[in-house]
Amino acid sequence: MRSFSMDAIPQVALLTRTSKSVAKKKLDGFIGQGYGIYSGAKVQWAKLRFFEEQACWVSRELWHPQEKSTVHKGGPLILEVPFTDIRELSMDILRQGRHVEVMRSREIKVEVVELIKGDP
C-alpha cells in the first residue's frame, strides 16, 4: 500500500481492472496512526501551543482524527497530535509562524529549528 497527497495526482485514468479491496482495520493500521500522508509503526505524540491570535483558527481545524485539544478561554490552544514521521507535521508547524510553540517532542523541535535556520 502507498499513501499520497491528492494534489500530487497530475491526471487520472479509468481502468478496466478491479481494484484490490483492503479491510478497514488493515487500512487504518497503515495510514490512520500518524500525521498526514506518512505511515509507520512507531507512533509518537507532538504537543503544540498556539497563541491566542492563531488559537481560534486552529481550534476549528482537524489536524488528526485522534488529536487532543484544550482551549483556554482568551488564551492559548494546546494541541496534541500523533505522528510517525516528522516531515509533514514540521511543515504545518512552520506554516503557523511565530504563533506556535513546540512543547513536545524534542525531535520535532530540532527539525523545526533546523528548517528555520536552513540547515540540511
PDB file as gemmi writes it, atoms N, CA and C in Angstrom:
CRYST1    1.000    1.000    1.000  90.00  90.00  90.00 P 1                      
ATOM      1  N   MET A   1       0.837  -1.184   0.000  1.00  0.00           N  
ATOM      2  CA  MET A   1       0.000   0.000   0.000  1.00  0.00           C  
ATOM      3  C   MET A   1       0.878   1.243   0.000  1.00  0.00           C  
ATOM      4  N   ARG A   2       0.352   2.296  -0.556  1.00  0.00           N  
ATOM      5  CA  ARG A   2       1.026   3.589  -0.562  1.00  0.00           C  
ATOM      6  C   ARG A   2      -0.005   4.666  -0.259  1.00  0.00           C  
ATOM      7  N   SER A   3       0.455   5.764   0.325  1.00  0.00           N  
ATOM      8  CA  SER A   3      -0.422   6.910   0.518  1.00  0.00           C  
ATOM      9  C   SER A   3       0.251   8.123  -0.091  1.00  0.00           C  
ATOM     10  N   PHE A   4      -0.558   9.073  -0.500  1.00  0.00           N  
ATOM     11  CA  PHE A   4      -0.031  10.271  -1.142  1.00  0.00           C  
ATOM     12  C   PHE A   4      -1.062  11.380  -1.039  1.00  0.00           C  
ATOM     13  N   SER A   5      -0.601  12.574  -1.252  1.00  0.00           N  
ATOM     14  CA  SER A   5      -1.470  13.736  -1.212  1.00  0.00           C  
ATOM     15  C   SER A   5      -2.260  13.823  -2.520  1.00  0.00           C  
ATOM     16  N   MET A   6      -3.530  14.167  -2.427  1.00  0.00           N  
ATOM     17  CA  MET A   6      -4.368  14.266  -3.622  1.00  0.00           C  
ATOM     18  C   MET A   6      -3.819  15.270  -4.632  1.00  0.00           C  
ATOM     19  N   ASP A   7      -3.170  16.342  -4.159  1.00  0.00           N  
ATOM     20  CA  ASP A   7      -2.645  17.332  -5.090  1.00  0.00           C  
ATOM     21  C   ASP A   7      -1.402  16.835  -5.827  1.00  0.00           C  
ATOM     22  N   ALA A   8      -0.942  15.621  -5.500  1.00  0.00           N  
ATOM     23  CA  ALA A   8       0.206  15.035  -6.196  1.00  0.00           C  
ATOM     24  C   ALA A   8      -0.226  14.229  -7.425  1.00  0.00           C  
ATOM     25  N   ILE A   9      -1.530  14.130  -7.656  1.00  0.00           N  
ATOM     26  CA  ILE A   9      -2.037  13.368  -8.800  1.00  0.00           C  
ATOM     27  C   ILE A   9      -2.151  14.311 -10.004  1.00  0.00           C  
ATOM     28  N   PRO A  10      -1.270  14.141 -11.003  1.00  0.00           N  
ATOM     29  CA  PRO A  10      -1.311  15.054 -12.150  1.00  0.00           C  
ATOM     30  C   PRO A  10      -2.453  14.756 -13.123  1.00  0.00           C  
ATOM     31  N   GLN A  11      -2.902  13.493 -13.189  1.00  0.00           N  
ATOM     32  CA  GLN A  11      -4.011  13.134 -14.075  1.00  0.00           C  
ATOM     33  C   GLN A  11      -4.604  11.813 -13.607  1.00  0.00           C  
ATOM     34  N   VAL A  12      -5.795  11.527 -14.064  1.00  0.00           N  
ATOM     35  CA  VAL A  12      -6.460  10.281 -13.714  1.00  0.00           C  
ATOM     36  C   VAL A  12      -6.867   9.551 -14.976  1.00  0.00           C  
ATOM     37  N   ALA A  13      -7.015   8.245 -14.851  1.00  0.00           N  
ATOM     38  CA  ALA A  13      -7.478   7.437 -15.981  1.00  0.00           C  
ATOM     39  C   ALA A  13      -8.360   6.332 -15.435  1.00  0.00           C  
ATOM     40  N   LEU A  14      -9.405   6.014 -16.164  1.00  0.00           N  
ATOM     41  CA  LEU A  14     -10.316   4.944 -15.790  1.00  0.00           C  
ATOM     42  C   LEU A  14      -9.720   3.629 -16.264  1.00  0.00           C  
ATOM     43  N   LEU A  15      -9.576   2.685 -15.335  1.00  0.00           N  
ATOM     44  CA  LEU A  15      -9.012   1.381 -15.667  1.00  0.00           C  
ATOM     45  C   LEU A  15     -10.115   0.332 -15.753  1.00  0.00           C  
ATOM     46  N   THR A  16      -9.865  -0.702 -16.506  1.00  0.00           N  
ATOM     47  CA  THR A  16     -10.862  -1.768 -16.633  1.00  0.00           C  
ATOM     48  C   THR A  16     -10.690  -2.848 -15.571  1.00  0.00           C  
ATOM     49  N   ARG A  17      -9.528  -2.936 -14.981  1.00  0.00           N  
ATOM     50  CA  ARG A  17      -9.316  -3.973 -13.959  1.00  0.00           C  
ATOM     51  C   ARG A  17      -9.893  -3.525 -12.614  1.00  0.00           C  
ATOM     52  N   THR A  18     -10.206  -4.494 -11.786  1.00  0.00           N  
ATOM     53  CA  THR A  18     -10.799  -4.236 -10.474  1.00  0.00           C  
ATOM     54  C   THR A  18      -9.711  -3.873  -9.470  1.00  0.00           C  
ATOM     55  N   SER A  19     -10.025  -2.914  -8.626  1.00  0.00           N  
ATOM     56  CA  SER A  19      -9.070  -2.544  -7.588  1.00  0.00           C  
ATOM     57  C   SER A  19      -9.085  -3.590  -6.478  1.00  0.00           C  
ATOM     58  N   LYS A  20      -8.016  -3.630  -5.709  1.00  0.00           N  
ATOM     59  CA  LYS A  20      -7.901  -4.584  -4.609  1.00  0.00           C  
ATOM     60  C   LYS A  20      -8.603  -4.013  -3.386  1.00  0.00           C  
ATOM     61  N   SER A  21      -9.430  -4.820  -2.758  1.00  0.00           N  
ATOM     62  CA  SER A  21     -10.103  -4.397  -1.524  1.00  0.00           C  
ATOM     63  C   SER A  21      -9.174  -4.622  -0.340  1.00  0.00           C  
ATOM     64  N   VAL A  22      -9.183  -3.668   0.577  1.00  0.00           N  
ATOM     65  CA  VAL A  22      -8.362  -3.743   1.788  1.00  0.00           C  
ATOM     66  C   VAL A  22      -9.292  -3.546   2.974  1.00  0.00           C  
ATOM     67  N   ALA A  23      -9.175  -4.422   3.960  1.00  0.00           N  
ATOM     68  CA  ALA A  23     -10.014  -4.313   5.152  1.00  0.00           C  
ATOM     69  C   ALA A  23      -9.754  -2.995   5.863  1.00  0.00           C  
ATOM     70  N   LYS A  24     -10.807  -2.395   6.408  1.00  0.00           N  
ATOM     71  CA  LYS A  24     -10.692  -1.102   7.094  1.00  0.00           C  
ATOM     72  C   LYS A  24      -9.664  -1.155   8.217  1.00  0.00           C  
ATOM     73  N   LYS A  25      -9.637  -2.237   8.972  1.00  0.00           N  
ATOM     74  CA  LYS A  25      -8.696  -2.360  10.081  1.00  0.00           C  
ATOM     75  C   LYS A  25      -7.251  -2.320   9.572  1.00  0.00           C  
ATOM     76  N   LYS A  26      -6.989  -3.002   8.469  1.00  0.00           N  
ATOM     77  CA  LYS A  26      -5.640  -3.005   7.893  1.00  0.00           C  
ATOM     78  C   LYS A  26      -5.281  -1.618   7.350  1.00  0.00           C  
ATOM     79  N   LEU A  27      -6.235  -0.982   6.699  1.00  0.00           N  
ATOM     80  CA  LEU A  27      -6.005   0.359   6.162  1.00  0.00           C  
ATOM     81  C   LEU A  27      -5.761   1.366   7.282  1.00  0.00           C  
ATOM     82  N   ASP A  28      -6.581   1.315   8.341  1.00  0.00           N  
ATOM     83  CA  ASP A  28      -6.389   2.218   9.475  1.00  0.00           C  
ATOM     84  C   ASP A  28      -5.037   1.994  10.141  1.00  0.00           C  
ATOM     85  N   GLY A  29      -4.609   0.732  10.200  1.00  0.00           N  
ATOM     86  CA  GLY A  29      -3.301   0.422  10.772  1.00  0.00           C  
ATOM     87  C   GLY A  29      -2.163   0.955   9.933  1.00  0.00           C  
ATOM     88  N   PHE A  30      -2.405   1.098   8.628  1.00  0.00           N  
ATOM     89  CA  PHE A  30      -1.370   1.601   7.728  1.00  0.00           C  
ATOM     90  C   PHE A  30      -1.303   3.122   7.712  1.00  0.00           C  
ATOM     91  N   ILE A  31      -2.443   3.771   7.553  1.00  0.00           N  
ATOM     92  CA  ILE A  31      -2.419   5.231   7.411  1.00  0.00           C  
ATOM     93  C   ILE A  31      -3.043   5.998   8.569  1.00  0.00           C  
ATOM     94  N   GLY A  32      -3.774   5.326   9.433  1.00  0.00           N  
ATOM     95  CA  GLY A  32      -4.522   6.041  10.457  1.00  0.00           C  
ATOM     96  C   GLY A  32      -3.731   6.433  11.685  1.00  0.00           C  
ATOM     97  N   GLN A  33      -2.524   5.940  11.839  1.00  0.00           N  
ATOM     98  CA  GLN A  33      -1.772   6.170  13.063  1.00  0.00           C  
ATOM     99  C   GLN A  33      -1.104   7.540  13.119  1.00  0.00           C  
ATOM    100  N   GLY A  34      -0.392   7.884  12.077  1.00  0.00           N  
ATOM    101  CA  GLY A  34       0.427   9.087  12.104  1.00  0.00           C  
ATOM    102  C   GLY A  34      -0.238  10.293  11.485  1.00  0.00           C  
ATOM    103  N   TYR A  35       0.513  11.352  11.435  1.00  0.00           N  
ATOM    104  CA  TYR A  35       0.030  12.633  10.937  1.00  0.00           C  
ATOM    105  C   TYR A  35       0.253  12.723   9.422  1.00  0.00           C  
ATOM    106  N   GLY A  36      -0.754  13.166   8.701  1.00  0.00           N  
ATOM    107  CA  GLY A  36      -0.602  13.400   7.268  1.00  0.00           C  
ATOM    108  C   GLY A  36      -0.524  12.120   6.455  1.00  0.00           C  
ATOM    109  N   ILE A  37       0.250  12.171   5.384  1.00  0.00           N  
ATOM    110  CA  ILE A  37       0.305  11.042   4.460  1.00  0.00           C  
ATOM    111  C   ILE A  37       1.319   9.989   4.860  1.00  0.00           C  
ATOM    112  N   TYR A  38       2.087  10.243   5.881  1.00  0.00           N  
ATOM    113  CA  TYR A  38       3.148   9.306   6.270  1.00  0.00           C  
ATOM    114  C   TYR A  38       2.638   8.250   7.233  1.00  0.00           C  
ATOM    115  N   SER A  39       3.124   7.037   7.038  1.00  0.00           N  
ATOM    116  CA  SER A  39       2.731   5.936   7.909  1.00  0.00           C  
ATOM    117  C   SER A  39       3.959   5.371   8.597  1.00  0.00           C  
ATOM    118  N   GLY A  40       3.715   4.534   9.571  1.00  0.00           N  
ATOM    119  CA  GLY A  40       4.804   3.908  10.295  1.00  0.00           C  
ATOM    120  C   GLY A  40       4.273   3.234  11.546  1.00  0.00           C  
ATOM    121  N   ALA A  41       5.081   2.382  12.113  1.00  0.00           N  
ATOM    122  CA  ALA A  41       4.640   1.610  13.273  1.00  0.00           C  
ATOM    123  C   ALA A  41       4.881   2.348  14.592  1.00  0.00           C  
ATOM    124  N   LYS A  42       5.896   3.195  14.653  1.00  0.00           N  
ATOM    125  CA  LYS A  42       6.249   3.869  15.905  1.00  0.00           C  
ATOM    126  C   LYS A  42       5.512   5.210  16.007  1.00  0.00           C  
ATOM    127  N   VAL A  43       4.439   5.210  16.775  1.00  0.00           N  
ATOM    128  CA  VAL A  43       3.632   6.425  16.932  1.00  0.00           C  
ATOM    129  C   VAL A  43       4.173   7.232  18.105  1.00  0.00           C  
ATOM    130  N   GLN A  44       4.413   8.520  17.851  1.00  0.00           N  
ATOM    131  CA  GLN A  44       4.819   9.466  18.889  1.00  0.00           C  
ATOM    132  C   GLN A  44       3.767  10.572  18.934  1.00  0.00           C  
ATOM    133  N   TRP A  45       3.823  11.377  19.975  1.00  0.00           N  
ATOM    134  CA  TRP A  45       2.867  12.471  20.104  1.00  0.00           C  
ATOM    135  C   TRP A  45       3.590  13.805  20.167  1.00  0.00           C  
ATOM    136  N   ALA A  46       3.098  14.751  19.389  1.00  0.00           N  
ATOM    137  CA  ALA A  46       3.592  16.126  19.439  1.00  0.00           C  
ATOM    138  C   ALA A  46       2.621  16.940  20.286  1.00  0.00           C  
ATOM    139  N   LYS A  47       3.155  17.897  21.014  1.00  0.00           N  
ATOM    140  CA  LYS A  47       2.324  18.804  21.811  1.00  0.00           C  
ATOM    141  C   LYS A  47       2.676  20.219  21.393  1.00  0.00           C  
ATOM    142  N   LEU A  48       1.672  20.945  20.911  1.00  0.00           N  
ATOM    143  CA  LEU A  48       1.878  22.285  20.362  1.00  0.00           C  
ATOM    144  C   LEU A  48       1.014  23.296  21.112  1.00  0.00           C  
ATOM    145  N   ARG A  49       1.573  24.480  21.326  1.00  0.00           N  
ATOM    146  CA  ARG A  49       0.818  25.576  21.946  1.00  0.00           C  
ATOM    147  C   ARG A  49       0.633  26.661  20.882  1.00  0.00           C  
ATOM    148  N   PHE A  50      -0.629  26.965  20.602  1.00  0.00           N  
ATOM    149  CA  PHE A  50      -0.955  28.029  19.654  1.00  0.00           C  
ATOM    150  C   PHE A  50      -1.385  29.243  20.452  1.00  0.00           C  
ATOM    151  N   PHE A  51      -0.771  30.367  20.186  1.00  0.00           N  
ATOM    152  CA  PHE A  51      -1.069  31.583  20.916  1.00  0.00           C  
ATOM    153  C   PHE A  51      -2.390  32.175  20.443  1.00  0.00           C  
ATOM    154  N   GLU A  52      -2.974  33.020  21.280  1.00  0.00           N  
ATOM    155  CA  GLU A  52      -4.368  33.401  21.117  1.00  0.00           C  
ATOM    156  C   GLU A  52      -4.748  33.924  19.737  1.00  0.00           C  
ATOM    157  N   GLU A  53      -3.879  34.649  19.059  1.00  0.00           N  
ATOM    158  CA  GLU A  53      -4.269  35.170  17.751  1.00  0.00           C  
ATOM    159  C   GLU A  53      -4.448  34.068  16.713  1.00  0.00           C  
ATOM    160  N   GLN A  54      -3.816  32.925  16.892  1.00  0.00           N  
ATOM    161  CA  GLN A  54      -3.950  31.808  15.959  1.00  0.00           C  
ATOM    162  C   GLN A  54      -4.833  30.704  16.532  1.00  0.00           C  
ATOM    163  N   ALA A  55      -4.977  30.653  17.843  1.00  0.00           N  
ATOM    164  CA  ALA A  55      -5.720  29.571  18.512  1.00  0.00           C  
ATOM    165  C   ALA A  55      -7.154  29.451  18.014  1.00  0.00           C  
ATOM    166  N   CYS A  56      -7.818  30.561  17.769  1.00  0.00           N  
ATOM    167  CA  CYS A  56      -9.214  30.493  17.333  1.00  0.00           C  
ATOM    168  C   CYS A  56      -9.344  29.818  15.971  1.00  0.00           C  
ATOM    169  N   TRP A  57      -8.356  29.999  15.109  1.00  0.00           N  
ATOM    170  CA  TRP A  57      -8.395  29.374  13.782  1.00  0.00           C  
ATOM    171  C   TRP A  57      -8.051  27.895  13.865  1.00  0.00           C  
ATOM    172  N   VAL A  58      -7.005  27.583  14.596  1.00  0.00           N  
ATOM    173  CA  VAL A  58      -6.555  26.193  14.707  1.00  0.00           C  
ATOM    174  C   VAL A  58      -7.603  25.338  15.415  1.00  0.00           C  
ATOM    175  N   SER A  59      -8.334  25.923  16.352  1.00  0.00           N  
ATOM    176  CA  SER A  59      -9.352  25.162  17.084  1.00  0.00           C  
ATOM    177  C   SER A  59     -10.468  24.671  16.166  1.00  0.00           C  
ATOM    178  N   ARG A  60     -10.618  25.277  15.012  1.00  0.00           N  
ATOM    179  CA  ARG A  60     -11.668  24.887  14.061  1.00  0.00           C  
ATOM    180  C   ARG A  60     -11.165  23.885  13.020  1.00  0.00           C  
ATOM    181  N   GLU A  61      -9.867  23.584  13.062  1.00  0.00           N  
ATOM    182  CA  GLU A  61      -9.281  22.654  12.094  1.00  0.00           C  
ATOM    183  C   GLU A  61      -9.166  21.262  12.708  1.00  0.00           C  
ATOM    184  N   LEU A  62      -9.190  20.247  11.857  1.00  0.00           N  
ATOM    185  CA  LEU A  62      -8.927  18.883  12.295  1.00  0.00           C  
ATOM    186  C   LEU A  62      -7.542  18.510  11.759  1.00  0.00           C  
ATOM    187  N   TRP A  63      -6.577  18.401  12.646  1.00  0.00           N  
ATOM    188  CA  TRP A  63      -5.226  18.029  12.259  1.00  0.00           C  
ATOM    189  C   TRP A  63      -5.107  16.513  12.164  1.00  0.00           C  
ATOM    190  N   HIS A  64      -5.805  15.809  13.033  1.00  0.00           N  
ATOM    191  CA  HIS A  64      -5.775  14.342  13.038  1.00  0.00           C  
ATOM    192  C   HIS A  64      -7.020  13.845  13.772  1.00  0.00           C  
ATOM    193  N   PRO A  65      -7.626  12.722  13.312  1.00  0.00           N  
ATOM    194  CA  PRO A  65      -8.839  12.227  13.979  1.00  0.00           C  
ATOM    195  C   PRO A  65      -8.641  11.889  15.460  1.00  0.00           C  
ATOM    196  N   GLN A  66      -7.424  11.566  15.881  1.00  0.00           N  
ATOM    197  CA  GLN A  66      -7.168  11.217  17.276  1.00  0.00           C  
ATOM    198  C   GLN A  66      -6.562  12.374  18.081  1.00  0.00           C  
ATOM    199  N   GLU A  67      -6.576  13.563  17.524  1.00  0.00           N  
ATOM    200  CA  GLU A  67      -5.976  14.707  18.219  1.00  0.00           C  
ATOM    201  C   GLU A  67      -6.664  14.979  19.548  1.00  0.00           C  
ATOM    202  N   LYS A  68      -5.914  15.609  20.430  1.00  0.00           N  
ATOM    203  CA  LYS A  68      -6.453  16.044  21.725  1.00  0.00           C  
ATOM    204  C   LYS A  68      -6.185  17.540  21.809  1.00  0.00           C  
ATOM    205  N   SER A  69      -7.218  18.309  22.107  1.00  0.00           N  
ATOM    206  CA  SER A  69      -7.007  19.750  22.201  1.00  0.00           C  
ATOM    207  C   SER A  69      -7.678  20.314  23.445  1.00  0.00           C  
ATOM    208  N   THR A  70      -7.036  21.345  23.980  1.00  0.00           N  
ATOM    209  CA  THR A  70      -7.547  22.053  25.141  1.00  0.00           C  
ATOM    210  C   THR A  70      -7.515  23.533  24.800  1.00  0.00           C  
ATOM    211  N   VAL A  71      -8.664  24.157  24.844  1.00  0.00           N  
ATOM    212  CA  VAL A  71      -8.756  25.581  24.544  1.00  0.00           C  
ATOM    213  C   VAL A  71      -8.856  26.336  25.859  1.00  0.00           C  
ATOM    214  N   HIS A  72      -7.986  27.291  26.051  1.00  0.00           N  
ATOM    215  CA  HIS A  72      -8.017  28.142  27.236  1.00  0.00           C  
ATOM    216  C   HIS A  72      -8.694  29.458  26.843  1.00  0.00           C  
ATOM    217  N   LYS A  73      -9.775  29.788  27.482  1.00  0.00           N  
ATOM    218  CA  LYS A  73     -10.575  30.969  27.125  1.00  0.00           C  
ATOM    219  C   LYS A  73      -9.692  32.222  27.049  1.00  0.00           C  
ATOM    220  N   GLY A  74      -9.726  32.849  25.876  1.00  0.00           N  
ATOM    221  CA  GLY A  74      -8.959  34.069  25.661  1.00  0.00           C  
ATOM    222  C   GLY A  74      -7.457  33.852  25.650  1.00  0.00           C  
ATOM    223  N   GLY A  75      -7.036  32.621  25.568  1.00  0.00           N  
ATOM    224  CA  GLY A  75      -5.604  32.333  25.622  1.00  0.00           C  
ATOM    225  C   GLY A  75      -5.199  31.269  24.636  1.00  0.00           C  
ATOM    226  N   PRO A  76      -4.172  30.518  24.980  1.00  0.00           N  
ATOM    227  CA  PRO A  76      -3.621  29.564  24.032  1.00  0.00           C  
ATOM    228  C   PRO A  76      -4.470  28.295  23.874  1.00  0.00           C  
ATOM    229  N   LEU A  77      -4.203  27.605  22.785  1.00  0.00           N  
ATOM    230  CA  LEU A  77      -4.767  26.287  22.498  1.00  0.00           C  
ATOM    231  C   LEU A  77      -3.622  25.292  22.591  1.00  0.00           C  
ATOM    232  N   ILE A  78      -3.812  24.226  23.329  1.00  0.00           N  
ATOM    233  CA  ILE A  78      -2.826  23.152  23.401  1.00  0.00           C  
ATOM    234  C   ILE A  78      -3.359  22.025  22.521  1.00  0.00           C  
ATOM    235  N   LEU A  79      -2.578  21.628  21.535  1.00  0.00           N  
ATOM    236  CA  LEU A  79      -2.972  20.590  20.594  1.00  0.00           C  
ATOM    237  C   LEU A  79      -1.948  19.466  20.635  1.00  0.00           C  
ATOM    238  N   GLU A  80      -2.439  18.243  20.808  1.00  0.00           N  
ATOM    239  CA  GLU A  80      -1.582  17.065  20.781  1.00  0.00           C  
ATOM    240  C   GLU A  80      -1.997  16.215  19.590  1.00  0.00           C  
ATOM    241  N   VAL A  81      -1.030  15.848  18.757  1.00  0.00           N  
ATOM    242  CA  VAL A  81      -1.309  15.043  17.569  1.00  0.00           C  
ATOM    243  C   VAL A  81      -0.303  13.895  17.464  1.00  0.00           C  
ATOM    244  N   PRO A  82      -0.783  12.726  17.010  1.00  0.00           N  
ATOM    245  CA  PRO A  82       0.134  11.611  16.810  1.00  0.00           C  
ATOM    246  C   PRO A  82       0.878  11.769  15.490  1.00  0.00           C  
ATOM    247  N   PHE A  83       2.109  11.275  15.458  1.00  0.00           N  
ATOM    248  CA  PHE A  83       2.869  11.291  14.212  1.00  0.00           C  
ATOM    249  C   PHE A  83       3.801  10.097  14.174  1.00  0.00           C  
ATOM    250  N   THR A  84       4.135   9.682  12.964  1.00  0.00           N  
ATOM    251  CA  THR A  84       5.099   8.602  12.770  1.00  0.00           C  
ATOM    252  C   THR A  84       6.291   9.079  11.961  1.00  0.00           C  
ATOM    253  N   ASP A  85       6.154  10.241  11.340  1.00  0.00           N  
ATOM    254  CA  ASP A  85       7.197  10.830  10.512  1.00  0.00           C  
ATOM    255  C   ASP A  85       7.064  12.344  10.663  1.00  0.00           C  
ATOM    256  N   ILE A  86       8.168  13.035  10.886  1.00  0.00           N  
ATOM    257  CA  ILE A  86       8.077  14.463  11.214  1.00  0.00           C  
ATOM    258  C   ILE A  86       7.949  15.395  10.013  1.00  0.00           C  
ATOM    259  N   ARG A  87       8.124  14.893   8.804  1.00  0.00           N  
ATOM    260  CA  ARG A  87       8.186  15.782   7.635  1.00  0.00           C  
ATOM    261  C   ARG A  87       6.950  16.644   7.437  1.00  0.00           C  
ATOM    262  N   GLU A  88       5.787  16.052   7.314  1.00  0.00           N  
ATOM    263  CA  GLU A  88       4.588  16.846   7.041  1.00  0.00           C  
ATOM    264  C   GLU A  88       4.175  17.681   8.250  1.00  0.00           C  
ATOM    265  N   LEU A  89       4.298  17.117   9.438  1.00  0.00           N  
ATOM    266  CA  LEU A  89       3.944  17.856  10.646  1.00  0.00           C  
ATOM    267  C   LEU A  89       4.837  19.084  10.818  1.00  0.00           C  
ATOM    268  N   SER A  90       6.131  18.947  10.574  1.00  0.00           N  
ATOM    269  CA  SER A  90       7.028  20.097  10.731  1.00  0.00           C  
ATOM    270  C   SER A  90       6.684  21.200   9.727  1.00  0.00           C  
ATOM    271  N   MET A  91       6.263  20.836   8.516  1.00  0.00           N  
ATOM    272  CA  MET A  91       5.855  21.854   7.538  1.00  0.00           C  
ATOM    273  C   MET A  91       4.613  22.599   8.002  1.00  0.00           C  
ATOM    274  N   ASP A  92       3.652  21.868   8.584  1.00  0.00           N  
ATOM    275  CA  ASP A  92       2.438  22.523   9.066  1.00  0.00           C  
ATOM    276  C   ASP A  92       2.711  23.401  10.283  1.00  0.00           C  
ATOM    277  N   ILE A  93       3.666  23.007  11.102  1.00  0.00           N  
ATOM    278  CA  ILE A  93       4.066  23.854  12.238  1.00  0.00           C  
ATOM    279  C   ILE A  93       4.698  25.141  11.726  1.00  0.00           C  
ATOM    280  N   LEU A  94       5.588  25.034  10.759  1.00  0.00           N  
ATOM    281  CA  LEU A  94       6.245  26.223  10.207  1.00  0.00           C  
ATOM    282  C   LEU A  94       5.242  27.171   9.555  1.00  0.00           C  
ATOM    283  N   ARG A  95       4.181  26.623   9.015  1.00  0.00           N  
ATOM    284  CA  ARG A  95       3.144  27.435   8.370  1.00  0.00           C  
ATOM    285  C   ARG A  95       2.467  28.377   9.372  1.00  0.00           C  
ATOM    286  N   GLN A  96       2.548  28.039  10.660  1.00  0.00           N  
ATOM    287  CA  GLN A  96       1.925  28.851  11.700  1.00  0.00           C  
ATOM    288  C   GLN A  96       2.807  30.008  12.165  1.00  0.00           C  
ATOM    289  N   GLY A  97       4.059  30.017  11.732  1.00  0.00           N  
ATOM    290  CA  GLY A  97       4.970  31.109  12.072  1.00  0.00           C  
ATOM    291  C   GLY A  97       5.194  31.249  13.573  1.00  0.00           C  
ATOM    292  N   ARG A  98       5.239  32.479  14.021  1.00  0.00           N  
ATOM    293  CA  ARG A  98       5.536  32.770  15.429  1.00  0.00           C  
ATOM    294  C   ARG A  98       4.359  32.498  16.357  1.00  0.00           C  
ATOM    295  N   HIS A  99       3.253  32.011  15.824  1.00  0.00           N  
ATOM    296  CA  HIS A  99       2.039  31.796  16.612  1.00  0.00           C  
ATOM    297  C   HIS A  99       1.964  30.415  17.256  1.00  0.00           C  
ATOM    298  N   VAL A 100       3.025  29.611  17.107  1.00  0.00           N  
ATOM    299  CA  VAL A 100       3.015  28.257  17.665  1.00  0.00           C  
ATOM    300  C   VAL A 100       4.336  27.973  18.366  1.00  0.00           C  
ATOM    301  N   GLU A 101       4.249  27.180  19.419  1.00  0.00           N  
ATOM    302  CA  GLU A 101       5.434  26.715  20.143  1.00  0.00           C  
ATOM    303  C   GLU A 101       5.369  25.196  20.207  1.00  0.00           C  
ATOM    304  N   VAL A 102       6.467  24.536  19.879  1.00  0.00           N  
ATOM    305  CA  VAL A 102       6.547  23.081  20.012  1.00  0.00           C  
ATOM    306  C   VAL A 102       6.910  22.779  21.457  1.00  0.00           C  
ATOM    307  N   MET A 103       5.986  22.174  22.169  1.00  0.00           N  
ATOM    308  CA  MET A 103       6.210  21.841  23.572  1.00  0.00           C  
ATOM    309  C   MET A 103       6.812  20.437  23.719  1.00  0.00           C  
ATOM    310  N   ARG A 104       6.448  19.551  22.826  1.00  0.00           N  
ATOM    311  CA  ARG A 104       6.953  18.188  22.839  1.00  0.00           C  
ATOM    312  C   ARG A 104       6.869  17.663  21.421  1.00  0.00           C  
ATOM    313  N   SER A 105       7.636  17.047  20.809  1.00  0.00           N  
ATOM    314  CA  SER A 105       8.776  16.211  21.126  1.00  0.00           C  
ATOM    315  C   SER A 105      10.073  16.930  20.750  1.00  0.00           C  
ATOM    316  N   ARG A 106      11.135  16.514  21.356  1.00  0.00           N  
ATOM    317  CA  ARG A 106      12.446  17.099  21.067  1.00  0.00           C  
ATOM    318  C   ARG A 106      12.799  16.936  19.589  1.00  0.00           C  
ATOM    319  N   GLU A 107      12.459  15.796  19.024  1.00  0.00           N  
ATOM    320  CA  GLU A 107      12.745  15.530  17.607  1.00  0.00           C  
ATOM    321  C   GLU A 107      12.101  16.587  16.703  1.00  0.00           C  
ATOM    322  N   ILE A 108      10.880  16.963  17.005  1.00  0.00           N  
ATOM    323  CA  ILE A 108      10.204  17.979  16.187  1.00  0.00           C  
ATOM    324  C   ILE A 108      10.807  19.355  16.431  1.00  0.00           C  
ATOM    325  N   LYS A 109      11.111  19.682  17.685  1.00  0.00           N  
ATOM    326  CA  LYS A 109      11.753  20.971  17.978  1.00  0.00           C  
ATOM    327  C   LYS A 109      13.029  21.133  17.169  1.00  0.00           C  
ATOM    328  N   VAL A 110      13.873  20.108  17.181  1.00  0.00           N  
ATOM    329  CA  VAL A 110      15.146  20.157  16.450  1.00  0.00           C  
ATOM    330  C   VAL A 110      14.895  20.309  14.957  1.00  0.00           C  
ATOM    331  N   GLU A 111      13.966  19.556  14.414  1.00  0.00           N  
ATOM    332  CA  GLU A 111      13.656  19.622  12.980  1.00  0.00           C  
ATOM    333  C   GLU A 111      13.174  21.014  12.580  1.00  0.00           C  
ATOM    334  N   VAL A 112      12.269  21.598  13.368  1.00  0.00           N  
ATOM    335  CA  VAL A 112      11.730  22.916  13.043  1.00  0.00           C  
ATOM    336  C   VAL A 112      12.834  23.973  13.091  1.00  0.00           C  
ATOM    337  N   VAL A 113      13.674  23.930  14.107  1.00  0.00           N  
ATOM    338  CA  VAL A 113      14.781  24.883  14.212  1.00  0.00           C  
ATOM    339  C   VAL A 113      15.729  24.734  13.024  1.00  0.00           C  
ATOM    340  N   GLU A 114      16.049  23.503  12.654  1.00  0.00           N  
ATOM    341  CA  GLU A 114      16.944  23.281  11.512  1.00  0.00           C  
ATOM    342  C   GLU A 114      16.328  23.810  10.214  1.00  0.00           C  
ATOM    343  N   LEU A 115      15.032  23.601  10.040  1.00  0.00           N  
ATOM    344  CA  LEU A 115      14.375  24.119   8.837  1.00  0.00           C  
ATOM    345  C   LEU A 115      14.367  25.638   8.797  1.00  0.00           C  
ATOM    346  N   ILE A 116      14.152  26.270   9.955  1.00  0.00           N  
ATOM    347  CA  ILE A 116      14.177  27.737  10.019  1.00  0.00           C  
ATOM    348  C   ILE A 116      15.575  28.271   9.684  1.00  0.00           C  
ATOM    349  N   LYS A 117      16.585  27.618  10.246  1.00  0.00           N  
ATOM    350  CA  LYS A 117      17.973  28.057  10.017  1.00  0.00           C  
ATOM    351  C   LYS A 117      18.466  27.725   8.610  1.00  0.00           C  
ATOM    352  N   GLY A 118      17.760  26.790   7.952  1.00  0.00           N  
ATOM    353  CA  GLY A 118      18.190  26.381   6.617  1.00  0.00           C  
ATOM    354  C   GLY A 118      19.245  25.288   6.651  1.00  0.00           C  
ATOM    355  N   ASP A 119      19.375  24.603   7.797  1.00  0.00           N  
ATOM    356  CA  ASP A 119      20.335  23.504   7.912  1.00  0.00           C  
ATOM    357  C   ASP A 119      19.783  22.291   7.157  1.00  0.00           C  
ATOM    358  N   PRO A 120      20.663  21.581   6.453  1.00  0.00           N  
ATOM    359  CA  PRO A 120      20.188  20.380   5.734  1.00  0.00           C  
ATOM    360  C   PRO A 120      19.873  19.243   6.675  1.00  0.00           C  
TER     361      PRO A 120                                                      
END                                                                             
